[in-house]
């Protein structure tokens, strides 16, 4: 799946989130997407995977904070640190 399709899928699936989980995920989305030196494709794949985990937790009656904690930045920093850098043309 290319990046544009992945972003469309993420946008569609976000509509299934509860108000609280949507706000939580949007904060994650902004934080991760602002990592400009990372591969866009890999970044979106990570965001889709995180969204899948939140949706699954929601189906089980749990909140996103139950999965990723109150402050997911520590987890996200580890994940973002593992992503390849974006290759740019000069």
PATOR-135081 format. One record per residue: residue number from 1; residue in one letter; z, x, y of N, C-alpha, C in turn. Coordinates in Angstrom, 1 decimal, decimal comma, padded with zeros to 4 digits, always signed. Atoms other than C-alpha are relative to their C-alpha. Layout:
{r NUM; A; {Z; X; Y}; {Z; X; Y}; {Z; X; Y}};
...
//
This chain:
{r 1; X; {+000,0; +000,8; -001,2}; {+000,0; +000,0; +000,0}; {+000,0; +000,9; +001,2}};
{r 2; X; {+000,0; -000,8; -001,2}; {-000,9; +001,4; +003,4}; {+001,1; -000,4; +001,0}};
{r 3; X; {-001,1; +000,1; -000,9}; {+001,5; +001,7; +006,3}; {+000,0; -001,4; +000,7}};
{r 4; X; {+000,1; +001,3; -000,7}; {+000,2; -001,4; +008,2}; {+000,4; -001,2; -000,9}};
{r 5; X; {-000,3; +001,1; +000,9}; {+000,5; -003,6; +005,1}; {+001,5; +000,0; -000,3}};
{r 6; X; {-001,4; -000,1; +000,2}; {+004,0; -002,3; +004,5}; {+000,8; -000,5; +001,1}};
{r 7; X; {-000,7; +000,6; -001,2}; {+005,1; -003,1; +008,0}; {-000,1; -001,5; +000,1}};
{r 8; X; {+000,1; +001,5; +000,0}; {+003,7; -006,6; +007,7}; {+000,9; -000,6; -001,0}};
{r 9; X; {-000,9; +000,5; +001,1}; {+005,6; -007,1; +004,4}; {+001,4; +000,1; +000,5}};
{r 10; X; {-001,4; -000,1; -000,6}; {+008,8; -005,9; +006,1}; {+000,3; -001,1; +001,0}};
{r 11; X; {-000,2; +001,0; -001,0}; {+008,3; -008,2; +009,0}; {+000,2; -001,4; -000,6}};
{r 12; X; {-000,1; +001,3; +000,6}; {+007,8; -011,2; +006,7}; {+001,3; -000,1; -000,8}};
{r 13; X; {-001,3; +000,1; +000,8}; {+010,8; -010,4; +004,4}; {+001,2; +000,0; +000,9}};
{r 14; X; {-001,2; +000,0; -000,9}; {+013,1; -009,9; +007,4}; {+000,4; -001,5; +000,3}};
{r 15; X; {-000,3; +001,4; -000,4}; {+012,8; -013,7; +008,1}; {+000,9; -000,6; -001,1}};
{r 16; X; {-000,9; +000,6; +001,1}; {+014,7; -014,3; +004,8}; {+001,4; +000,4; +000,2}};
{r 17; X; {-001,4; -000,5; -000,2}; {+017,8; -012,5; +006,1}; {+000,8; -001,0; +000,7}};
{r 18; X; {-001,0; +000,7; -000,8}; {+020,9; -014,2; +007,3}; {+000,0; +000,6; +001,4}};
{r 19; X; {-000,1; -000,5; -001,3}; {+021,6; -013,8; +011,0}; {+000,7; +001,3; +000,1}};
{r 20; X; {-000,8; -001,2; +000,0}; {+024,2; -011,1; +010,4}; {-000,8; +001,1; -000,7}};
{r 21; X; {+000,7; -001,0; +000,7}; {+022,1; -009,2; +007,9}; {-001,3; +000,4; +000,7}};
{r 22; X; {+001,2; -000,4; -000,8}; {+019,0; -009,4; +010,1}; {+000,4; +000,9; +001,2}};
{r 23; X; {-000,4; -000,8; -001,0}; {+020,9; -007,9; +013,0}; {+000,3; +001,4; -000,5}};
{r 24; X; {-000,4; -001,2; +000,7}; {+022,3; -005,2; +010,7}; {-001,3; +000,8; -000,3}};
{r 25; X; {+001,2; -000,7; +000,5}; {+018,8; -004,4; +009,3}; {-000,8; +000,4; +001,2}};
{r 26; X; {+000,8; -000,4; -001,2}; {+017,2; -004,4; +012,8}; {+000,6; +001,3; +000,6}};
{r 27; X; {-000,6; -001,3; -000,4}; {+019,7; -001,7; +013,8}; {-000,5; +001,2; -000,8}};
{r 28; X; {+000,5; -001,0; +000,9}; {+018,7; +000,3; +010,8}; {-001,5; +000,3; +000,3}};
{r 29; X; {+001,4; -000,1; -000,3}; {+015,0; -000,3; +011,5}; {-000,2; +000,9; +001,2}};
{r 30; X; {+000,2; -000,7; -001,3}; {+015,3; +001,0; +015,1}; {+000,4; +001,5; -000,3}};
{r 31; X; {-000,5; -001,3; +000,2}; {+017,4; +004,0; +014,0}; {-001,0; +000,9; -000,8}};
{r 32; X; {+000,9; -000,7; +000,9}; {+015,0; +005,0; +011,2}; {-001,4; +000,3; +000,7}};
{r 33; X; {+001,3; -000,1; -000,7}; {+011,8; +004,4; +013,2}; {+000,0; +001,0; +001,1}};
{r 34; X; {-000,1; -001,0; -001,1}; {+013,0; +006,6; +016,0}; {+000,1; +001,4; -000,4}};
{r 35; X; {+000,1; -001,4; +000,6}; {+012,9; +009,6; +013,7}; {-001,5; +000,4; +000,1}};
{r 36; X; {+001,4; -000,2; -000,3}; {+009,5; +010,6; +015,2}; {-000,6; +001,1; -000,8}};
{r 37; X; {+000,6; -001,1; +000,7}; {+009,1; +013,8; +013,3}; {-000,2; -000,2; -001,5}};
{r 38; X; {+000,1; +000,3; +001,4}; {+009,0; +012,0; +009,9}; {-001,3; -000,7; -000,3}};
{r 39; X; {+001,2; +000,7; +000,4}; {+006,1; +010,7; +007,9}; {+000,2; -001,5; +000,1}};
{r 40; X; {-000,1; +001,4; -000,3}; {+005,4; +007,1; +009,0}; {+000,0; -000,8; -001,4}};
{r 41; X; {+000,1; +000,7; +001,3}; {+004,5; +006,0; +005,4}; {+001,3; +000,1; -000,7}};
{r 42; X; {-001,3; -000,2; +000,7}; {+007,6; +007,5; +003,9}; {+001,1; -000,8; +000,7}};
{r 43; X; {-001,0; +000,7; -000,8}; {+009,7; +006,0; +006,7}; {+000,0; -001,5; -000,3}};
{r 44; X; {+000,1; +001,4; +000,2}; {+008,4; +002,5; +006,1}; {+000,3; -000,3; -001,5}};
{r 45; X; {-000,4; +000,2; +001,4}; {+008,8; +002,9; +002,3}; {+001,5; -000,1; -000,1}};
{r 46; X; {-001,5; +000,0; +000,0}; {+012,5; +003,7; +002,9}; {+000,5; -001,3; +000,6}};
{r 47; X; {-000,5; +001,3; -000,6}; {+012,9; +000,7; +005,2}; {-000,2; -001,2; -000,9}};
{r 48; X; {+000,2; +001,1; +001,0}; {+011,3; -001,6; +002,6}; {+001,0; +000,0; -001,1}};
{r 49; X; {-001,0; -000,1; +001,1}; {+013,6; -000,3; -000,1}; {+001,4; -000,4; +000,5}};
{r 50; X; {-001,3; +000,5; -000,5}; {+016,7; -000,8; +002,1}; {+000,0; -001,5; +000,2}};
{r 51; X; {+000,1; +001,5; -000,2}; {+015,5; -004,3; +003,0}; {+000,1; -000,7; -001,4}};
{r 52; X; {-000,1; +000,6; +001,4}; {+015,1; -005,0; -000,8}; {+001,5; -000,1; -000,4}};
{r 53; X; {-001,4; -000,1; +000,4}; {+018,7; -003,9; -001,4}; {+000,8; -001,1; +000,8}};
{r 54; X; {-000,8; +001,0; -000,8}; {+020,0; -006,1; +001,5}; {-000,3; -001,4; -000,5}};
{r 55; X; {+000,4; +001,3; +000,5}; {+018,0; -009,1; +000,2}; {+000,6; -000,3; -001,3}};
{r 56; X; {-000,6; +000,2; +001,3}; {+019,3; -008,6; -003,3}; {+001,5; -000,3; +000,2}};
{r 57; X; {-001,4; +000,2; -000,3}; {+022,9; -008,3; -002,0}; {+000,2; -001,4; +000,5}};
{r 58; X; {-000,1; +001,3; -000,6}; {+022,4; -011,5; +000,0}; {-000,2; -001,1; -001,0}};
{r 59; X; {+000,1; +001,0; +001,1}; {+021,2; -013,4; -003,1}; {+001,3; +000,0; -000,8}};
{r 60; X; {-001,2; +000,0; +000,7}; {+024,4; -012,3; -004,7}; {+001,2; -000,4; +000,8}};
{r 61; X; {-001,1; +000,4; -000,9}; {+026,5; -013,6; -001,8}; {+000,7; +001,1; +000,7}};
{r 62; X; {-000,6; -001,2; -000,7}; {+027,2; -010,2; -000,3}; {-000,7; +000,2; +001,3}};
{r 63; X; {+000,5; -000,4; -001,3}; {+026,6; -008,8; +003,2}; {-000,6; +001,4; -000,1}};
{r 64; X; {+000,6; -001,4; -000,1}; {+024,5; -005,7; +004,1}; {+001,1; +001,0; +000,1}};
{r 65; X; {-001,1; -001,0; -000,2}; {+027,8; -004,0; +005,1}; {+000,7; +000,3; -001,4}};
{r 66; X; {-000,6; -000,3; +001,3}; {+029,0; -004,4; +001,5}; {-000,8; +001,1; -000,8}};
{r 67; X; {+000,9; -000,9; +000,7}; {+026,0; -002,3; +000,4}; {+000,0; +001,4; +000,7}};
{r 68; X; {+000,2; -001,2; -000,8}; {+025,6; +000,3; +003,2}; {+001,2; +000,4; +000,9}};
{r 69; X; {-001,1; -000,3; -000,8}; {+029,0; +000,2; +004,9}; {-000,1; -000,6; +001,4}};
{r 70; X; {+000,0; +000,5; -001,3}; {+030,0; -000,8; +008,4}; {-000,9; +000,8; +001,0}};
{r 71; X; {+000,9; -000,9; -000,8}; {+028,2; +002,2; +009,9}; {-000,9; +000,8; -000,9}};
{r 72; X; {+000,9; -000,6; +001,0}; {+025,2; +003,1; +007,8}; {-000,7; +001,3; +000,5}};
{r 73; X; {+000,7; -001,2; -000,5}; {+024,2; +006,1; +010,0}; {+000,2; +001,3; -000,9}};
{r 74; X; {-000,2; -001,2; +000,8}; {+025,7; +008,7; +007,7}; {-000,9; +000,0; -001,2}};
{r 75; X; {+001,0; +000,2; +001,2}; {+023,7; +007,3; +004,7}; {-001,4; +000,3; +000,5}};
{r 76; X; {+001,4; -000,1; -000,5}; {+020,6; +007,1; +006,9}; {-000,3; +001,4; +000,4}};
{r 77; X; {+000,3; -001,4; -000,3}; {+020,9; +010,6; +008,1}; {-000,3; +000,9; -001,2}};
{r 78; X; {+000,4; -000,7; +001,2}; {+020,9; +011,9; +004,6}; {-001,4; -000,4; -000,5}};
{r 79; X; {+001,3; +000,5; +000,4}; {+017,9; +009,7; +003,7}; {-001,1; +000,6; +000,9}};
{r 80; X; {+001,0; -000,5; -000,9}; {+016,0; +010,7; +006,8}; {-000,2; +001,5; -000,1}};
{r 81; X; {+000,1; -001,4; +000,2}; {+016,8; +014,3; +006,2}; {-000,8; +000,4; -001,2}};
{r 82; X; {+000,8; -000,3; +001,2}; {+015,0; +014,1; +002,9}; {-001,5; -000,3; +000,2}};
{r 83; X; {+001,4; +000,4; -000,2}; {+011,8; +012,6; +004,3}; {-000,8; +001,2; +000,5}};
{r 84; X; {+000,9; -001,1; -000,5}; {+008,8; +015,0; +004,9}; {-000,3; -000,2; +001,5}};
{r 85; X; {+000,4; +000,1; -001,4}; {+007,9; +015,8; +008,4}; {-001,4; -000,5; +000,1}};
{r 86; X; {+001,3; +000,6; -000,2}; {+004,9; +014,1; +009,9}; {-000,9; +001,2; +000,4}};
{r 87; X; {+001,0; -001,0; -000,3}; {+001,8; +016,3; +010,0}; {-000,8; -000,5; +001,2}};
{r 88; X; {+000,7; +000,4; -001,2}; {+000,2; +016,2; +013,4}; {-001,2; +001,0; +000,2}};
{r 89; X; {+001,1; -000,9; -000,3}; {-003,1; +017,6; +014,6}; {+000,2; +000,6; +001,4}};
{r 90; X; {-000,2; -000,6; -001,3}; {-003,1; +020,0; +017,5}; {-001,3; +000,3; +000,6}};
//
